Amino acid sequence: MAEPPSPRTYFNNDGPCGSKSSKSVPQTNFDPHYNFAREIKWKIIHVPSLVAIMAGWPRPDNLQHLGRLRSAINVLVELYVRDPDKCEKTKNYDLASYDTMIFPQTDDYDILYTASLLTLWLCLWEDYIDGNEDLVNDYEGAGALRARGLVHVRYCLGLGEVEQVVFPNPMGPMVVFEEFGKGAVARLSKREADQSRRLGGFIPIPEDYMEGRIVLTAVFPVFHTLNLFLDAPLPSWIMESPLMADVWKDVSFLVAAATDIMSLKKEPHRDCTMNIVPLLQRSGIGWDDIIPRLVDDMTICRKRIDDTADRFLQLAADDELTRRRLQKYIEGIKSICLGSIANLYHTKRYGLDLSGREDETCNIPL
């Protein structure tokens, strides 16, 4: 019998990177995000290769599908993103390249395309609110839209007797979701809480922030696509196992931490400090110590994923067919993690240009 997994703890098992604090940062009469953003603006972060942390994990190569998939994704973007500037910006994200980096290697283009529809929906939905000046600071308006989105998600997934919600053009993200529909309910609900905190000037402690941040990573719902790449779905005793939940959560932590590090450049310019790096500094960690401490914790997390996966495979040792499917599924989870972090060096989404430098240390000026 495999040993039970250890509790999911982060920041070196000692609170937020060594801090014993369990209280939120006291509020003041001024906007804490604005003032703290000014404190970190123009600083520099020194980032070692985050990809190297996952050395030895599978890296799929679906480049044979890239041209076809890019054309198909761009057609959908042009169809559903009506604003010309936003349309071009979304196409420049090159989601097709991201999809070929994260999903398991396959000769079946249709499976890859179907899985890619989810990442497209996640991107379009994210930008629809975050890129809308009327909604980004309108908690009630954004909340109403999310509520309608949740109803429509449940309708698309066939979850109970829910009536279809008709979204007016150009509400393209929901139209795209009609073509797929997996893993979005928790993400939408968490987004509402996140916006409420931000608009209220609330600054959480790092541990509380990461608990919520893990749910908001795009990889969390994308995990659900992996059964598409198997010859048969995994049984429920595997999918609903605490071990699977542990692997999902730890992989999501790796991607969340890496994304916060690599996207930090845009935060001070938006007067936003909802990011693990400034939150750790606010908790008392020295600026030059933050990235090394995060990298250490990511390294610990990676080892824990490997150990948990080994224990998981031991549970399926008596059923060779299930064990092989589980092995492929776990490799898929790892490829989603590694591909997502490698993509941070290639995407234009965060204003960086680090292509070809994913194995190097880079300096990012804020």
Short mmCIF file of the C-alpha atoms (twelve columns), coordinates in Angstrom:
data_MODEL
# 
_entry.id   MODEL 
# 
loop_
_atom_site.group_PDB 
_atom_site.id 
_atom_site.type_symbol 
_atom_site.label_atom_id 
_atom_site.label_alt_id 
_atom_site.label_comp_id 
_atom_site.label_asym_id 
_atom_site.label_seq_id 
_atom_site.Cartn_x 
_atom_site.Cartn_y 
_atom_site.Cartn_z 
_atom_site.pdbx_PDB_model_num 
ATOM 1   C CA . MET A 1   0.000   0.000  0.000   1 
ATOM 2   C CA . ALA A 2   1.374   3.363  -0.980  1 
ATOM 3   C CA . GLU A 3   1.945   5.887  1.763   1 
ATOM 4   C CA . PRO A 4   -0.555  8.752  1.963   1 
ATOM 5   C CA . PRO A 5   0.652   11.956 0.300   1 
ATOM 6   C CA . SER A 6   2.077   14.712 2.436   1 
ATOM 7   C CA . PRO A 7   -0.072  17.830 2.894   1 
ATOM 8   C CA . ARG A 8   0.278   20.388 0.120   1 
ATOM 9   C CA . THR A 9   2.403   23.128 1.619   1 
ATOM 10  C CA . TYR A 10  4.406   25.806 -0.144  1 
ATOM 11  C CA . PHE A 11  7.029   28.426 0.682   1 
ATOM 12  C CA . ASN A 12  9.417   25.945 2.318   1 
ATOM 13  C CA . ASN A 13  6.798   24.633 4.772   1 
ATOM 14  C CA . ASP A 14  7.211   27.653 7.032   1 
ATOM 15  C CA . GLY A 15  4.494   30.075 6.070   1 
ATOM 16  C CA . PRO A 16  5.069   32.510 3.221   1 
ATOM 17  C CA . CYS A 17  8.774   31.987 2.589   1 
ATOM 18  C CA . GLY A 18  9.570   31.860 6.282   1 
ATOM 19  C CA . SER A 19  6.968   34.322 7.525   1 
ATOM 20  C CA . LYS A 20  4.810   33.113 10.416  1 
ATOM 21  C CA . SER A 21  2.176   35.776 9.778   1 
ATOM 22  C CA . SER A 22  -1.399  34.544 9.313   1 
ATOM 23  C CA . LYS A 23  -3.117  37.906 9.041   1 
ATOM 24  C CA . SER A 24  -3.841  39.990 6.005   1 
ATOM 25  C CA . VAL A 25  -1.982  43.235 5.529   1 
ATOM 26  C CA . PRO A 26  -3.742  46.044 7.452   1 
ATOM 27  C CA . GLN A 27  -5.674  48.473 5.297   1 
ATOM 28  C CA . THR A 28  -4.931  52.174 5.117   1 
ATOM 29  C CA . ASN A 29  -6.664  55.249 3.777   1 
ATOM 30  C CA . PHE A 30  -4.686  55.180 0.530   1 
ATOM 31  C CA . ASP A 31  -4.746  52.646 -2.280  1 
ATOM 32  C CA . PRO A 32  -2.192  50.024 -1.159  1 
ATOM 33  C CA . HIS A 33  -1.839  48.573 -4.650  1 
ATOM 34  C CA . TYR A 34  -1.018  51.944 -6.197  1 
ATOM 35  C CA . ASN A 35  1.558   52.865 -3.579  1 
ATOM 36  C CA . PHE A 36  3.255   49.489 -3.512  1 
ATOM 37  C CA . ALA A 37  3.321   49.321 -7.306  1 
ATOM 38  C CA . ARG A 38  5.277   52.569 -7.242  1 
ATOM 39  C CA . GLU A 39  7.771   51.012 -4.842  1 
ATOM 40  C CA . ILE A 40  8.688   48.134 -7.163  1 
ATOM 41  C CA . LYS A 41  8.458   49.989 -10.467 1 
ATOM 42  C CA . TRP A 42  11.807  50.181 -12.307 1 
ATOM 43  C CA . LYS A 43  13.336  47.408 -10.220 1 
ATOM 44  C CA . ILE A 44  14.988  44.410 -11.881 1 
ATOM 45  C CA . ILE A 45  14.417  40.718 -11.215 1 
ATOM 46  C CA . HIS A 46  17.079  38.130 -12.013 1 
ATOM 47  C CA . VAL A 47  15.414  34.904 -13.140 1 
ATOM 48  C CA . PRO A 48  17.275  31.619 -13.631 1 
ATOM 49  C CA . SER A 49  15.950  29.078 -16.101 1 
ATOM 50  C CA . LEU A 50  12.568  27.992 -14.787 1 
ATOM 51  C CA . VAL A 51  12.385  25.335 -17.509 1 
ATOM 52  C CA . ALA A 52  15.463  23.644 -16.028 1 
ATOM 53  C CA . ILE A 53  13.482  22.857 -12.866 1 
ATOM 54  C CA . MET A 54  11.476  20.333 -14.917 1 
ATOM 55  C CA . ALA A 55  14.507  18.748 -16.608 1 
ATOM 56  C CA . GLY A 56  13.724  15.218 -17.776 1 
ATOM 57  C CA . TRP A 57  9.982   15.744 -18.068 1 
ATOM 58  C CA . PRO A 58  8.353   14.946 -21.438 1 
ATOM 59  C CA . ARG A 59  8.361   17.636 -24.138 1 
ATOM 60  C CA . PRO A 60  5.857   16.781 -26.884 1 
ATOM 61  C CA . ASP A 61  6.551   17.720 -30.472 1 
ATOM 62  C CA . ASN A 62  3.362   18.381 -32.425 1 
ATOM 63  C CA . LEU A 63  4.989   20.749 -34.895 1 
ATOM 64  C CA . GLN A 64  3.618   18.753 -37.826 1 
ATOM 65  C CA . HIS A 65  0.205   20.188 -36.896 1 
ATOM 66  C CA . LEU A 66  1.324   23.761 -36.170 1 
ATOM 67  C CA . GLY A 67  0.581   25.406 -39.511 1 
ATOM 68  C CA . ARG A 68  -2.862  23.860 -39.846 1 
ATOM 69  C CA . LEU A 69  -3.761  24.525 -36.216 1 
ATOM 70  C CA . ARG A 70  -2.560  28.136 -36.350 1 
ATOM 71  C CA . SER A 71  -4.741  28.799 -39.393 1 
ATOM 72  C CA . ALA A 72  -7.777  27.231 -37.718 1 
ATOM 73  C CA . ILE A 73  -7.293  29.169 -34.466 1 
ATOM 74  C CA . ASN A 74  -6.786  32.440 -36.342 1 
ATOM 75  C CA . VAL A 75  -10.040 31.894 -38.238 1 
ATOM 76  C CA . LEU A 76  -11.895 31.594 -34.919 1 
ATOM 77  C CA . VAL A 77  -10.132 34.628 -33.488 1 
ATOM 78  C CA . GLU A 78  -11.065 36.719 -36.538 1 
ATOM 79  C CA . LEU A 79  -14.636 35.494 -36.287 1 
ATOM 80  C CA . TYR A 80  -15.173 36.200 -32.597 1 
ATOM 81  C CA . VAL A 81  -12.834 39.088 -31.726 1 
ATOM 82  C CA . ARG A 82  -14.458 41.956 -33.600 1 
ATOM 83  C CA . ASP A 83  -12.128 44.779 -32.573 1 
ATOM 84  C CA . PRO A 84  -9.292  44.840 -35.177 1 
ATOM 85  C CA . ASP A 85  -6.557  45.797 -32.707 1 
ATOM 86  C CA . LYS A 86  -7.611  43.200 -30.146 1 
ATOM 87  C CA . CYS A 87  -7.967  40.619 -32.897 1 
ATOM 88  C CA . GLU A 88  -4.396  41.186 -34.065 1 
ATOM 89  C CA . LYS A 89  -3.131  41.183 -30.479 1 
ATOM 90  C CA . THR A 90  -4.832  37.844 -29.785 1 
ATOM 91  C CA . LYS A 91  -3.418  36.290 -32.938 1 
ATOM 92  C CA . ASN A 92  0.051   37.461 -31.904 1 
ATOM 93  C CA . TYR A 93  -0.249  35.353 -28.745 1 
ATOM 94  C CA . ASP A 94  0.165   32.390 -31.135 1 
ATOM 95  C CA . LEU A 95  -1.960  30.033 -29.066 1 
ATOM 96  C CA . ALA A 96  -1.418  27.289 -31.633 1 
ATOM 97  C CA . SER A 97  2.277   27.243 -30.799 1 
ATOM 98  C CA . TYR A 98  1.391   26.980 -27.101 1 
ATOM 99  C CA . ASP A 99  -0.993  24.105 -27.819 1 
ATOM 100 C CA . THR A 100 1.633   22.127 -29.719 1 
ATOM 101 C CA . MET A 101 3.995   22.563 -26.752 1 
ATOM 102 C CA . ILE A 102 1.673   21.400 -23.984 1 
ATOM 103 C CA . PHE A 103 -0.562  18.635 -25.297 1 
ATOM 104 C CA . PRO A 104 0.653   15.019 -25.570 1 
ATOM 105 C CA . GLN A 105 2.235   14.067 -28.855 1 
ATOM 106 C CA . THR A 106 -0.388  12.788 -31.271 1 
ATOM 107 C CA . ASP A 107 -0.833  11.998 -34.945 1 
ATOM 108 C CA . ASP A 108 -4.546  12.812 -34.651 1 
ATOM 109 C CA . TYR A 109 -5.016  16.476 -35.583 1 
ATOM 110 C CA . ASP A 110 -8.708  16.468 -34.652 1 
ATOM 111 C CA . ILE A 111 -7.952  15.557 -31.029 1 
ATOM 112 C CA . LEU A 112 -5.339  18.307 -30.791 1 
ATOM 113 C CA . TYR A 113 -7.749  20.831 -32.342 1 
ATOM 114 C CA . THR A 114 -10.547 19.877 -29.936 1 
ATOM 115 C CA . ALA A 115 -8.265  20.269 -26.923 1 
ATOM 116 C CA . SER A 116 -6.989  23.581 -28.311 1 
ATOM 117 C CA . LEU A 117 -10.499 25.021 -28.298 1 
ATOM 118 C CA . LEU A 118 -10.367 25.107 -24.505 1 
ATOM 119 C CA . THR A 119 -7.158  27.120 -24.372 1 
ATOM 120 C CA . LEU A 120 -8.643  29.513 -26.916 1 
ATOM 121 C CA . TRP A 121 -11.767 29.932 -24.816 1 
ATOM 122 C CA . LEU A 122 -9.735  30.540 -21.668 1 
ATOM 123 C CA . CYS A 123 -7.708  33.226 -23.429 1 
ATOM 124 C CA . LEU A 124 -10.724 34.956 -24.978 1 
ATOM 125 C CA . TRP A 125 -12.693 34.948 -21.743 1 
ATOM 126 C CA . GLU A 126 -9.741  36.274 -19.755 1 
ATOM 127 C CA . ASP A 127 -9.163  39.134 -22.174 1 
ATOM 128 C CA . TYR A 128 -12.874 39.901 -22.559 1 
ATOM 129 C CA . ILE A 129 -13.084 41.133 -18.957 1 
ATOM 130 C CA . ASP A 130 -9.469  42.133 -18.244 1 
ATOM 131 C CA . GLY A 131 -9.260  44.062 -21.500 1 
ATOM 132 C CA . ASN A 132 -12.618 45.788 -21.068 1 
ATOM 133 C CA . GLU A 133 -12.206 49.096 -19.232 1 
ATOM 134 C CA . ASP A 134 -15.905 49.174 -18.411 1 
ATOM 135 C CA . LEU A 135 -15.857 45.718 -16.808 1 
ATOM 136 C CA . VAL A 136 -12.433 45.519 -15.181 1 
ATOM 137 C CA . ASN A 137 -13.437 48.100 -12.552 1 
ATOM 138 C CA . ASP A 138 -17.132 47.194 -12.467 1 
ATOM 139 C CA . TYR A 139 -17.560 44.403 -9.952  1 
ATOM 140 C CA . GLU A 140 -21.337 44.100 -10.351 1 
ATOM 141 C CA . GLY A 141 -21.250 44.233 -14.137 1 
ATOM 142 C CA . ALA A 142 -18.429 41.691 -14.408 1 
ATOM 143 C CA . GLY A 143 -20.126 39.512 -11.804 1 
ATOM 144 C CA . ALA A 144 -23.365 39.495 -13.773 1 
ATOM 145 C CA . LEU A 145 -21.469 38.480 -16.900 1 
ATOM 146 C CA . ARG A 146 -19.676 35.696 -15.037 1 
ATOM 147 C CA . ALA A 147 -23.006 34.431 -13.670 1 
ATOM 148 C CA . ARG A 148 -24.382 34.205 -17.198 1 
ATOM 149 C CA . GLY A 149 -21.164 32.539 -18.259 1 
ATOM 150 C CA . LEU A 150 -21.498 29.898 -15.548 1 
ATOM 151 C CA . VAL A 151 -25.058 29.122 -16.610 1 
ATOM 152 C CA . HIS A 152 -23.928 28.730 -20.193 1 
ATOM 153 C CA . VAL A 153 -20.969 26.550 -19.200 1 
ATOM 154 C CA . ARG A 154 -23.288 24.225 -17.324 1 
ATOM 155 C CA . TYR A 155 -25.634 24.143 -20.313 1 
ATOM 156 C CA . CYS A 156 -22.791 23.213 -22.683 1 
ATOM 157 C CA . LEU A 157 -21.618 20.478 -20.321 1 
ATOM 158 C CA . GLY A 158 -25.117 19.076 -19.858 1 
ATOM 159 C CA . LEU A 159 -24.971 19.619 -16.102 1 
ATOM 160 C CA . GLY A 160 -28.584 19.455 -14.997 1 
ATOM 161 C CA . GLU A 161 -31.604 21.143 -16.494 1 
ATOM 162 C CA . VAL A 162 -30.144 24.521 -17.372 1 
ATOM 163 C CA . GLU A 163 -31.523 26.722 -20.111 1 
ATOM 164 C CA . GLN A 164 -29.218 28.026 -22.799 1 
ATOM 165 C CA . VAL A 165 -28.137 31.638 -22.356 1 
ATOM 166 C CA . VAL A 166 -28.090 33.658 -25.540 1 
ATOM 167 C CA . PHE A 167 -25.091 35.976 -25.675 1 
ATOM 168 C CA . PRO A 168 -25.197 38.904 -28.080 1 
ATOM 169 C CA . ASN A 169 -22.535 39.293 -30.723 1 
ATOM 170 C CA . PRO A 170 -19.658 39.914 -30.315 1 
ATOM 171 C CA . MET A 171 -19.600 37.719 -27.172 1 
ATOM 172 C CA . GLY A 172 -17.328 35.315 -29.012 1 
ATOM 173 C CA . PRO A 173 -15.801 33.513 -26.024 1 
ATOM 174 C CA . MET A 174 -19.061 31.751 -25.190 1 
ATOM 175 C CA . VAL A 175 -19.587 30.718 -28.795 1 
ATOM 176 C CA . VAL A 176 -16.164 29.095 -28.810 1 
ATOM 177 C CA . PHE A 177 -16.999 27.330 -25.573 1 
ATOM 178 C CA . GLU A 178 -20.058 25.777 -27.188 1 
ATOM 179 C CA . GLU A 179 -17.624 23.820 -29.344 1 
ATOM 180 C CA . PHE A 180 -15.848 22.355 -26.353 1 
ATOM 181 C CA . GLY A 181 -16.770 23.001 -22.735 1 
ATOM 182 C CA . LYS A 182 -14.640 21.599 -19.907 1 
ATOM 183 C CA . GLY A 183 -13.187 22.789 -16.616 1 
ATOM 184 C CA . ALA A 184 -14.381 26.377 -16.318 1 
ATOM 185 C CA . VAL A 185 -16.909 26.603 -13.454 1 
ATOM 186 C CA . ALA A 186 -14.374 26.856 -10.617 1 
ATOM 187 C CA . ARG A 187 -12.218 29.256 -12.624 1 
ATOM 188 C CA . LEU A 188 -15.058 31.696 -13.284 1 
ATOM 189 C CA . SER A 189 -16.195 31.615 -9.664  1 
ATOM 190 C CA . LYS A 190 -12.686 32.286 -8.400  1 
ATOM 191 C CA . ARG A 191 -12.246 35.188 -10.821 1 
ATOM 192 C CA . GLU A 192 -15.166 36.970 -9.168  1 
ATOM 193 C CA . ALA A 193 -13.591 36.682 -5.721  1 
ATOM 194 C CA . ASP A 194 -10.252 37.838 -7.128  1 
ATOM 195 C CA . GLN A 195 -11.773 40.971 -8.655  1 
ATOM 196 C CA . SER A 196 -13.635 41.747 -5.438  1 
ATOM 197 C CA . ARG A 197 -10.394 41.663 -3.466  1 
ATOM 198 C CA . ARG A 198 -8.514  43.786 -5.961  1 
ATOM 199 C CA . LEU A 199 -11.179 46.497 -6.195  1 
ATOM 200 C CA . GLY A 200 -11.528 46.530 -2.418  1 
ATOM 201 C CA . GLY A 201 -7.810  47.225 -1.948  1 
ATOM 202 C CA . PHE A 202 -7.356  43.910 -0.124  1 
ATOM 203 C CA . ILE A 203 -3.788  42.578 -0.085  1 
ATOM 204 C CA . PRO A 204 -3.592  38.913 0.991   1 
ATOM 205 C CA . ILE A 205 -0.690  37.137 2.612   1 
ATOM 206 C CA . PRO A 206 1.308   35.028 0.125   1 
ATOM 207 C CA . GLU A 207 -0.075  31.644 1.216   1 
ATOM 208 C CA . ASP A 208 -3.697  32.765 0.871   1 
ATOM 209 C CA . TYR A 209 -2.938  34.383 -2.454  1 
ATOM 210 C CA . MET A 210 -1.387  31.217 -3.894  1 
ATOM 211 C CA . GLU A 211 -4.280  29.065 -2.717  1 
ATOM 212 C CA . GLY A 212 -6.539  31.125 -4.944  1 
ATOM 213 C CA . ARG A 213 -3.958  31.639 -7.692  1 
ATOM 214 C CA . ILE A 214 -3.626  27.895 -8.233  1 
ATOM 215 C CA . VAL A 215 -7.278  27.671 -9.242  1 
ATOM 216 C CA . LEU A 216 -6.861  30.554 -11.681 1 
ATOM 217 C CA . THR A 217 -4.058  28.968 -13.709 1 
ATOM 218 C CA . ALA A 218 -5.188  27.959 -17.173 1 
ATOM 219 C CA . VAL A 219 -3.637  24.515 -16.712 1 
ATOM 220 C CA . PHE A 220 -6.171  23.531 -14.052 1 
ATOM 221 C CA . PRO A 221 -9.093  23.146 -16.480 1 
ATOM 222 C CA . VAL A 222 -6.771  22.020 -19.299 1 
ATOM 223 C CA . PHE A 223 -5.947  18.861 -17.307 1 
ATOM 224 C CA . HIS A 224 -9.437  17.648 -18.166 1 
ATOM 225 C CA . THR A 225 -8.558  17.407 -21.852 1 
ATOM 226 C CA . LEU A 226 -5.998  14.662 -21.314 1 
ATOM 227 C CA . ASN A 227 -8.535  11.836 -21.471 1 
ATOM 228 C CA . LEU A 228 -9.030  12.828 -25.112 1 
ATOM 229 C CA . PHE A 229 -5.534  11.530 -25.811 1 
ATOM 230 C CA . LEU A 230 -6.108  8.103  -24.210 1 
ATOM 231 C CA . ASP A 231 -7.671  5.095  -25.932 1 
ATOM 232 C CA . ALA A 232 -10.151 4.967  -23.032 1 
ATOM 233 C CA . PRO A 233 -10.857 7.258  -20.067 1 
ATOM 234 C CA . LEU A 234 -9.240  6.518  -16.737 1 
ATOM 235 C CA . PRO A 235 -11.546 4.990  -14.115 1 
ATOM 236 C CA . SER A 236 -13.160 7.212  -11.525 1 
ATOM 237 C CA . TRP A 237 -11.098 5.751  -8.649  1 
ATOM 238 C CA . ILE A 238 -8.061  7.313  -10.319 1 
ATOM 239 C CA . MET A 239 -9.584  10.617 -11.426 1 
ATOM 240 C CA . GLU A 240 -11.214 11.214 -8.034  1 
ATOM 241 C CA . SER A 241 -8.239  10.053 -5.981  1 
ATOM 242 C CA . PRO A 242 -6.604  12.457 -3.489  1 
ATOM 243 C CA . LEU A 243 -3.320  11.581 -5.187  1 
ATOM 244 C CA . MET A 244 -4.604  12.991 -8.476  1 
ATOM 245 C CA . ALA A 245 -5.779  16.135 -6.701  1 
ATOM 246 C CA . ASP A 246 -2.305  16.493 -5.166  1 
ATOM 247 C CA . VAL A 247 -0.573  16.187 -8.550  1 
ATOM 248 C CA . TRP A 248 -2.963  18.708 -10.128 1 
ATOM 249 C CA . LYS A 249 -2.450  21.190 -7.315  1 
ATOM 250 C CA . ASP A 250 1.334   20.929 -7.318  1 
ATOM 251 C CA . VAL A 251 1.589   21.282 -11.098 1 
ATOM 252 C CA . SER A 252 -0.736  24.276 -10.925 1 
ATOM 253 C CA . PHE A 253 1.515   25.811 -8.268  1 
ATOM 254 C CA . LEU A 254 4.558   25.443 -10.538 1 
ATOM 255 C CA . VAL A 255 2.784   27.153 -13.425 1 
ATOM 256 C CA . ALA A 256 1.266   29.849 -11.194 1 
ATOM 257 C CA . ALA A 257 4.619   30.730 -9.617  1 
ATOM 258 C CA . ALA A 258 6.414   30.780 -12.973 1 
ATOM 259 C CA . THR A 259 3.674   32.861 -14.600 1 
ATOM 260 C CA . ASP A 260 3.714   35.415 -11.779 1 
ATOM 261 C CA . ILE A 261 7.489   35.744 -12.103 1 
ATOM 262 C CA . MET A 262 7.498   36.121 -15.880 1 
ATOM 263 C CA . SER A 263 4.421   38.380 -16.032 1 
ATOM 264 C CA . LEU A 264 5.539   40.714 -13.236 1 
ATOM 265 C CA . LYS A 265 6.714   43.348 -15.702 1 
ATOM 266 C CA . LYS A 266 3.158   44.374 -16.555 1 
ATOM 267 C CA . GLU A 267 1.844   44.624 -12.987 1 
ATOM 268 C CA . PRO A 268 3.411   47.895 -11.706 1 
ATOM 269 C CA . HIS A 269 2.254   49.690 -14.842 1 
ATOM 270 C CA . ARG A 270 -1.314  48.634 -14.065 1 
ATOM 271 C CA . ASP A 271 -0.937  49.737 -10.411 1 
ATOM 272 C CA . CYS A 272 -1.573  46.121 -9.433  1 
ATOM 273 C CA . THR A 273 0.374   44.037 -6.915  1 
ATOM 274 C CA . MET A 274 -1.732  40.860 -7.006  1 
ATOM 275 C CA . ASN A 275 1.381   38.841 -7.807  1 
ATOM 276 C CA . ILE A 276 3.403   36.536 -5.600  1 
ATOM 277 C CA . VAL A 277 6.669   38.484 -6.008  1 
ATOM 278 C CA . PRO A 278 5.554   41.858 -4.548  1 
ATOM 279 C CA . LEU A 279 3.412   40.066 -1.978  1 
ATOM 280 C CA . LEU A 280 6.478   38.220 -0.705  1 
ATOM 281 C CA . GLN A 281 8.429   41.465 -0.472  1 
ATOM 282 C CA . ARG A 282 5.554   43.022 1.427   1 
ATOM 283 C CA . SER A 283 5.694   40.078 3.865   1 
ATOM 284 C CA . GLY A 284 9.305   40.972 4.720   1 
ATOM 285 C CA . ILE A 285 11.415  38.990 2.249   1 
ATOM 286 C CA . GLY A 286 14.334  40.921 0.741   1 
ATOM 287 C CA . TRP A 287 13.922  41.756 -2.939  1 
ATOM 288 C CA . ASP A 288 17.000  39.791 -4.038  1 
ATOM 289 C CA . ASP A 289 15.928  36.758 -1.997  1 
ATOM 290 C CA . ILE A 290 12.436  36.357 -3.469  1 
ATOM 291 C CA . ILE A 291 13.209  34.621 -6.767  1 
ATOM 292 C CA . PRO A 292 15.756  32.168 -5.250  1 
ATOM 293 C CA . ARG A 293 13.226  31.223 -2.547  1 
ATOM 294 C CA . LEU A 294 10.495  30.677 -5.140  1 
ATOM 295 C CA . VAL A 295 12.832  28.597 -7.300  1 
ATOM 296 C CA . ASP A 296 13.750  26.482 -4.261  1 
ATOM 297 C CA . ASP A 297 10.087  25.875 -3.511  1 
ATOM 298 C CA . MET A 298 9.353   25.036 -7.159  1 
ATOM 299 C CA . THR A 299 12.204  22.503 -7.085  1 
ATOM 300 C CA . ILE A 300 10.758  20.875 -3.963  1 
ATOM 301 C CA . CYS A 301 7.348   20.852 -5.611  1 
ATOM 302 C CA . ARG A 302 8.680   19.164 -8.761  1 
ATOM 303 C CA . LYS A 303 10.233  16.353 -6.692  1 
ATOM 304 C CA . ARG A 304 6.984   15.897 -4.804  1 
ATOM 305 C CA . ILE A 305 5.105   15.504 -8.091  1 
ATOM 306 C CA . ASP A 306 7.499   12.774 -9.212  1 
ATOM 307 C CA . ASP A 307 7.206   10.986 -5.868  1 
ATOM 308 C CA . THR A 308 3.410   11.203 -5.853  1 
ATOM 309 C CA . ALA A 309 3.242   9.932  -9.439  1 
ATOM 310 C CA . ASP A 310 5.378   6.925  -8.492  1 
ATOM 311 C CA . ARG A 311 3.059   6.093  -5.589  1 
ATOM 312 C CA . PHE A 312 0.077   6.493  -7.873  1 
ATOM 313 C CA . LEU A 313 1.492   4.065  -10.449 1 
ATOM 314 C CA . GLN A 314 2.121   1.506  -7.689  1 
ATOM 315 C CA . LEU A 315 -1.614  1.494  -6.940  1 
ATOM 316 C CA . ALA A 316 -2.326  0.468  -10.540 1 
ATOM 317 C CA . ALA A 317 0.466   -2.122 -10.734 1 
ATOM 318 C CA . ASP A 318 -1.965  -5.078 -10.882 1 
ATOM 319 C CA . ASP A 319 -3.773  -3.749 -13.974 1 
ATOM 320 C CA . GLU A 320 -1.244  -3.285 -16.758 1 
ATOM 321 C CA . LEU A 321 -3.650  -1.595 -19.177 1 
ATOM 322 C CA . THR A 322 -4.797  0.943  -16.577 1 
ATOM 323 C CA . ARG A 323 -1.232  1.497  -15.442 1 
ATOM 324 C CA . ARG A 324 -0.133  2.344  -19.005 1 
ATOM 325 C CA . ARG A 325 -3.027  4.765  -19.424 1 
ATOM 326 C CA . LEU A 326 -2.216  6.362  -16.077 1 
ATOM 327 C CA . GLN A 327 1.439   6.660  -17.078 1 
ATOM 328 C CA . LYS A 328 0.433   8.447  -20.279 1 
ATOM 329 C CA . TYR A 329 -1.933  10.709 -18.352 1 
ATOM 330 C CA . ILE A 330 0.765   11.671 -15.837 1 
ATOM 331 C CA . GLU A 331 3.201   12.354 -18.681 1 
ATOM 332 C CA . GLY A 332 0.502   14.569 -20.186 1 
ATOM 333 C CA . ILE A 333 0.188   16.531 -16.943 1 
ATOM 334 C CA . LYS A 334 3.945   17.035 -16.875 1 
ATOM 335 C CA . SER A 335 4.038   18.121 -20.530 1 
ATOM 336 C CA . ILE A 336 1.278   20.673 -19.867 1 
ATOM 337 C CA . CYS A 337 3.340   22.052 -16.981 1 
ATOM 338 C CA . LEU A 338 6.667   22.142 -18.805 1 
ATOM 339 C CA . GLY A 339 5.142   23.445 -22.037 1 
ATOM 340 C CA . SER A 340 3.249   26.182 -20.203 1 
ATOM 341 C CA . ILE A 341 6.415   27.396 -18.480 1 
ATOM 342 C CA . ALA A 342 8.519   27.149 -21.656 1 
ATOM 343 C CA . ASN A 343 5.862   29.166 -23.475 1 
ATOM 344 C CA . LEU A 344 6.384   32.058 -21.052 1 
ATOM 345 C CA . TYR A 345 9.703   32.655 -22.813 1 
ATOM 346 C CA . HIS A 346 8.061   32.727 -26.249 1 
ATOM 347 C CA . THR A 347 4.704   34.434 -25.823 1 
ATOM 348 C CA . LYS A 348 4.211   38.147 -26.446 1 
ATOM 349 C CA . ARG A 349 1.414   38.217 -23.895 1 
ATOM 350 C CA . TYR A 350 3.565   39.676 -21.114 1 
ATOM 351 C CA . GLY A 351 5.684   42.114 -23.070 1 
ATOM 352 C CA . LEU A 352 8.830   39.979 -23.010 1 
ATOM 353 C CA . ASP A 353 11.004  38.804 -25.884 1 
ATOM 354 C CA . LEU A 354 13.007  35.881 -24.540 1 
ATOM 355 C CA . SER A 355 12.738  33.368 -27.392 1 
ATOM 356 C CA . GLY A 356 15.685  31.011 -27.371 1 
ATOM 357 C CA . ARG A 357 16.615  31.911 -23.790 1 
ATOM 358 C CA . GLU A 358 14.521  29.446 -21.814 1 
ATOM 359 C CA . ASP A 359 17.668  27.643 -20.650 1 
ATOM 360 C CA . GLU A 360 19.399  30.854 -19.566 1 
ATOM 361 C CA . THR A 361 19.228  33.330 -16.726 1 
ATOM 362 C CA . CYS A 362 17.442  36.507 -17.773 1 
ATOM 363 C CA . ASN A 363 17.075  39.958 -16.247 1 
ATOM 364 C CA . ILE A 364 13.617  41.501 -16.413 1 
ATOM 365 C CA . PRO A 365 13.358  45.246 -15.784 1 
ATOM 366 C CA . LEU A 366 10.045  46.328 -14.303 1 
# 
